[in-house]
């Protein structure tokens, strides 16, 4: 079954919340290819849901992402909605 864009975005936010901060590791955890992962990460940073830190000490800068307060609020909001709707009970019959 295909995942919606919302599912992909929430997957990235939850992954970062679980402590995965490097872009490649996020990509593997959410099971996406590189380009969509980059697009989602860039969009979430622009929206203020993720923070971006770079280590510019080496030749290649390393990016690390962190969840902002706004991003944490989004996760809590959708988790609360999921509990209210009992979505897992509905989708088990499909």
Secondary structure, DSSP 8 states (H G I E B T S, - for coil): ----HHHHHHHHHHHHHTT--SHHHHHHHHT--HHHHHHHHHHHHHTTSEEEEEETTSSS-EEEEEE-HHHHHHHHHHHHHHHHHTHHHHHTT-
